[in-house]
Amino acid sequence: MELHTLYNGYIYGDQRLAREQAKHWHFWLPLFAYYTGAYSDEIGHLTLDNIVTLDGIRCFDFHTHGKIKPRYVPIHNALLDAGLDQYLDFLTDQNQQRLMFDLPAKSGRYSEKVRIWFSGEGERAGYLQKCAIPNVDQQGMKTAISSLRLNFEQQVRIHALQANSKDAFNYLLGFKDFNEQRFTDLPLLNAVLQNVRQINPHLHWQRFIDRHN
């Protein structure tokens, strides 16, 4: 229910909030986090060169997070349905290399800016609060953008086990339990990834930039 609320919030609707300073990363980063399981710092570092085609499958090349291993994550069809290719064309036209080009780093990290926007800080409400979603869960833990990685992990675990491939699970999450450098069966990896359920089939980047006050 909270995921449904999050991805049907004002960012993905037709109305801008009063005094909202809309950024392209506000639209894309929560989607990337949900469909890739990547950390916000990893997503913040992505460039056009990090979109690669391997065995006919388009992937993100993640390799910037010290805690987890580099990995190729297939691009979920839902991101393409949301206008990813149009957005990539826009970046090229604007001579931008970084996918989240309008997300600034704070103290050398992208995650700090994302945390404040998503979860709020002090009296400042975040996207969660503006969607009427609690920023503290039932255990008293603060809800963060990394909660989307946990959701990704839960879904991928199920589908990887159904495919009889724990390696696919460990690889997609960047866990050190995967001992090889690269997962060689890209079609299997893609099949597992595409089973992550599409959360809102109606959202689109063009709709985001066409929103009115």
Secondary structure as UniProt FT lines:
FT   HELIX           2..6
FT   TURN            7..8
FT   HELIX           10..12
FT   TURN            18..19
FT   HELIX           24..36
FT   HELIX           40..45
FT   HELIX           48..50
FT   STRAND          51..54
FT   TURN            55..56
FT   STRAND          57..62
FT   TURN            66..67
FT   STRAND          71..74
FT   HELIX           77..81
FT   TURN            82..83
FT   HELIX           84..93
FT   TURN            94..95
FT   TURN            99..102
FT   TURN            107..108
FT   HELIX           111..119
FT   TURN            122..123
FT   HELIX           127..130
FT   TURN            131..132
FT   TURN            138..139
FT   TURN            145..146
FT   HELIX           147..162
FT   TURN            163..164
FT   HELIX           166..172
FT   TURN            173..174
FT   TURN            176..177
FT   HELIX           186..194
FT   TURN            201..202
FT   HELIX           205..209
//
